[in-house]
Structures are given as structure tokens and as C-alpha cells.
Amino acid sequence: MTTDKIKFDPRIISALFDEPVRLIVDQLTAIVARYNHISHIVMVGGFSESEMLQDAVKNAFPGKHMSIPQDAGLAVMKGAVIFCQNKNLIVSRIARFTYGIGSIRTYNSSVHHADKFIQQGIDARVVDSCFTKLVEIGPSITSDEAAGSVLCYSWGDETYYNAIVYATKAKNPVFIYDDGCFQIGSFQVNCKDKNGKISATELKLYFGRTEIEVKAI
């Protein structure tokens, strides 16, 4: 300790960042392997100004062009401000999760366990708490088109139903309570048409703005 300050060997401080640097490089490696057309890597955010992280990324991807903008720590905030002024700048997004809704589906012996189905009426086997997929994790989704849609029906004579939206890292979840599934929102859908009759509704999922939007038609 010197003048009320503690001095550490630089190797000790560097070791504190070994794990986060490794995890970032591993994540980038997975992304580059999935999208083999990537030729440029842009580093933004406060940690991107770290020479340790910069060197690790450069060493891991020697054939990629690296771009580190000035004031990388402010780039995320500046991007948010610019996007607020002109939302047409971002034309597509990569789906970070598989999105879907909880629903009741027809029992399928090759998919559902026998102890999961419930009876509804005569000779009608249905399964509750199923994950009905709207969007699968991974693909590029345009901002002005529906990313996915599903046709929904009310239960019995009810004039509405509660739509609950779930997300997961899994590509093909079966039930909403599978490992990794979590709820991100819910809303009530009116099933009456213009004539007051109960009819089916179509749920559509939209990306591209500041929030994920789900519309019922």
C-alpha cells in the first residue's frame, strides 16, 4: 500500500476479466459459425474499449475486419437516440428467442405424454399448456411484416380468451413449462365478430420497433 492506495500486479487484475472475455468470445464464435457470411465485427459498449477484450476478439477472428468506433461506450446510447428519431433505420432483427403462446392442442401420441391429455366432450382428446410456436430462434425478421401467426379459438362458449406469450432458447418446445420457457406478456382477446358471433382470431407477432407487438385479428 502506497499513499493510501493498493497496488496490484497487472496479471491479477487481468485474471479478473478472463471469464467475461472468454464468454464473449464463445458467444461470438457461436454466432459466426451460424452465419458464415459475416466478414465484419463491430464492437460497441463500454467494455469494447478494453484492450484485453479487443485483443481477445482480434486473436479469435484473425480473418474478420474489426471496427471499434470512437467513444464505443456511448455508441449504444447514441444508436438509441438516432433510432428514436428515425425508426426506419433498422429494417430487420435476429430473433433472440423462440416465441409462442400457451394453447390447447389436439392430443398427439407421438408428441404428448399419455398423462398430459384432458378430455373435452366425446372422443375429443386435447392437451393443455402446449407451446404453440410463432417465431423460431435465429432467423432475420423484417420490421414491417408479421414474423409469425397462429389461428386461435375460444374455449367452449366463452366470448374471449387470455393469450399468454412465452419465450425460450429452445427451437421446438412442446409445453410452456419446459425448461427455459418463461412468460413475457399476456392480454385478453375478444372472440366476437362484427355480428356478435363467436369466431376464431388470428394472432400475429411483430418485431422491429421498441417493443414486441402481438395483434389479434
C-alpha positions in Angstrom: 0.0 0.0 0.0 1.4 3.4 -1.0 -0.2 6.8 -0.2 -3.5 5.2 0.8 -3.6 3.2 -2.5 -3.3 -0.5 -3.0 -1.1 -1.7 -5.9 -1.8 -5.0 -7.7 0.2 -7.0 -10.1 -1.4 -6.3 -13.6 -1.7 -10.1 -14.1 -4.1 -10.3 -11.1 -6.3 -7.6 -12.5 -6.2 -9.1 -15.9 -7.3 -12.5 -14.5 -10.4 -10.9 -13.1 -11.6 -10.4 -16.7 -10.6 -13.8 -18.1 -14.1 -15.3 -17.6 -16.2 -12.5 -19.1 -13.8 -12.2 -22.0 -14.0 -15.9 -22.7 -17.8 -15.9 -22.6 -18.0 -13.0 -25.1 -15.6 -14.8 -27.4 -17.5 -18.0 -27.1 -20.8 -16.2 -27.9 -19.2 -14.5 -31.0 -17.8 -17.9 -32.1 -21.3 -19.4 -32.0 -22.7 -16.5 -34.0 -20.0 -16.6 -36.6 -20.4 -20.4 -37.0 -24.1 -20.0 -37.5 -23.9 -17.2 -40.0 -20.7 -17.9 -42.1 -21.1 -14.9 -44.3 -20.1 -12.5 -41.5 -17.0 -10.5 -42.6 -17.1 -7.6 -40.1 -17.3 -7.4 -36.4 -18.3 -4.0 -34.8 -17.5 -3.6 -31.1 -19.7 -1.2 -29.1 -20.4 -0.6 -25.5 -18.2 0.3 -22.6 -16.4 -3.0 -22.3 -15.5 -2.7 -26.0 -12.9 0.0 -25.1 -11.0 -2.6 -23.1 -7.7 -3.6 -24.8 -8.0 -7.0 -23.3 -11.3 -7.7 -25.0 -10.2 -6.1 -28.2 -7.0 -8.3 -28.3 -9.0 -11.5 -27.5 -11.6 -10.8 -30.3 -8.9 -10.0 -32.8 -6.9 -13.2 -32.0 -10.1 -15.3 -32.1 -11.1 -14.0 -35.5 -8.0 -13.1 -37.5 -9.8 -13.2 -40.8 -12.5 -10.7 -39.8 -12.4 -7.0 -40.2 -12.7 -5.3 -36.7 -14.4 -1.9 -36.3 -14.2 -0.1 -33.0 -15.9 3.3 -33.3 -14.7 6.4 -31.3 -16.5 6.6 -28.0 -17.6 3.0 -28.2 -19.0 3.3 -24.7 -21.5 5.9 -26.0 -22.4 4.1 -29.2 -25.3 2.2 -27.8 -26.9 5.3 -26.3 -26.3 7.3 -29.5 -27.9 4.5 -31.5 -31.0 4.5 -29.3 -31.4 8.3 -29.8 -30.9 8.0 -33.6 -33.4 5.1 -33.8 -35.9 7.2 -31.8 -35.7 9.9 -34.4 -35.8 7.5 -37.4 -37.3 4.1 -36.8 -36.8 3.0 -40.4 -33.0 2.8 -40.0 -33.4 -0.8 -38.7 -35.0 -3.0 -41.3 -34.6 -6.4 -39.7 -33.7 -8.1 -36.4 -32.4 -11.5 -35.4 -34.9 -13.4 -33.3 -33.2 -13.9 -29.9 -35.7 -16.5 -28.7 -38.4 -18.8 -29.9 -41.7 -17.1 -29.3 -45.1 -18.6 -28.9 -48.4 -18.7 -26.9 -49.8 -21.2 -24.5 -52.7 -23.1 -26.0 -54.8 -26.3 -26.1 -53.9 -28.7 -28.8 -55.3 -31.9 -30.2 -53.6 -34.9 -28.4 -50.8 -36.5 -30.5 -49.4 -39.7 -29.0 -46.1 -39.2 -30.8 -45.6 -35.8 -29.2 -47.5 -35.7 -25.9 -47.2 -38.0 -22.9 -50.3 -40.0 -22.2 -50.7 -38.5 -18.8 -50.9 -34.9 -20.2 -54.1 -35.1 -22.2 -57.5 -34.0 -20.9 -61.0 -35.0 -22.1 -63.2 -32.5 -23.8 -66.6 -33.8 -24.9 -66.9 -37.2 -26.6 -63.9 -38.8 -28.3 -62.0 -35.5 -28.2 -58.6 -35.7 -26.7 -56.9 -32.4 -26.2 -53.7 -31.3 -24.3 -53.5 -28.1 -22.2 -50.4 -25.9 -21.7 -48.9 -26.5 -25.1 -46.3 -24.2 -26.6 -47.7 -23.0 -30.0 -44.7 -21.5 -31.9 -45.0 -18.2 -33.6 -41.3 -17.5 -34.3 -38.2 -19.8 -34.1 -35.0 -18.5 -32.7 -32.3 -17.5 -35.2 -33.7 -16.1 -38.4 -33.7 -12.5 -39.5 -37.1 -10.9 -39.1 -38.2 -7.8 -41.1 -39.7 -5.0 -39.1 -42.8 -4.2 -41.3 -44.2 -7.7 -41.7 -45.7 -10.2 -39.3 -42.9 -12.6 -38.0 -45.4 -15.3 -37.4 -49.1 -16.0 -36.9 -51.4 -18.6 -35.4 -55.2 -19.2 -35.5 -56.8 -19.4 -32.1 -60.3 -20.4 -30.8 -62.1 -19.6 -27.6 -62.9 -22.4 -25.1 -66.5 -23.7 -25.4 -69.0 -20.8 -25.4 -66.6 -18.2 -24.0 -66.5 -14.9 -25.8 -62.9 -14.2 -25.0 -59.6 -15.9 -24.1 -56.4 -14.9 -22.4 -53.4 -15.1 -24.7 -50.1 -15.6 -22.8 -46.9 -15.1 -24.8 -43.8 -17.2 -23.9 -40.2 -17.2 -25.0 -37.4 -19.8 -24.8 -34.0 -20.5 -26.3 -35.2 -24.0 -27.4 -36.2 -24.3 -31.1 -39.1 -26.7 -30.6 -40.6 -26.6 -27.2 -43.6 -28.8 -26.5 -45.1 -27.3 -23.3 -45.0 -23.8 -21.8 -43.4 -25.3 -18.6 -40.5 -26.9 -20.4 -37.1 -26.0 -19.1 -36.1 -22.5 -20.2 -39.6 -21.3 -21.1 -40.7 -18.0 -19.5 -43.7 -15.7 -19.8 -43.1 -12.2 -21.4 -46.7 -10.9 -21.5 -50.4 -11.5 -21.6 -53.6 -9.9 -22.9 -57.3 -10.6 -23.4 -58.7 -11.3 -26.8 -62.4 -10.7 -27.8 -63.7 -13.5 -29.9 -66.9 -11.8 -31.2 -67.1 -10.7 -34.8 -69.0 -7.6 -36.1 -72.2 -9.5 -35.9 -71.7 -10.5 -32.3 -71.0 -14.2 -33.1 -68.1 -16.1 -31.6 -65.4 -16.7 -34.2 -61.7 -17.6 -34.5 -59.0 -15.0 -34.2 -55.5 -14.8 -35.7 -52.6 -13.7 -33.6 -49.7 -12.1 -35.3 -46.3 -11.3 -33.9 -44.3 -8.2 -35.0 -40.7 -7.1 -34.3 -38.8 -4.0 -35.3 -40.0 -1.3 -33.0 -39.1 -0.5 -29.4 -41.4 -3.4 -28.2 -42.6 -6.7 -29.5 -46.2 -6.4 -30.7 -48.8 -9.1 -30.8 -52.0 -8.3 -32.7 -55.3 -10.2 -32.8 -57.3 -10.1 -36.0 
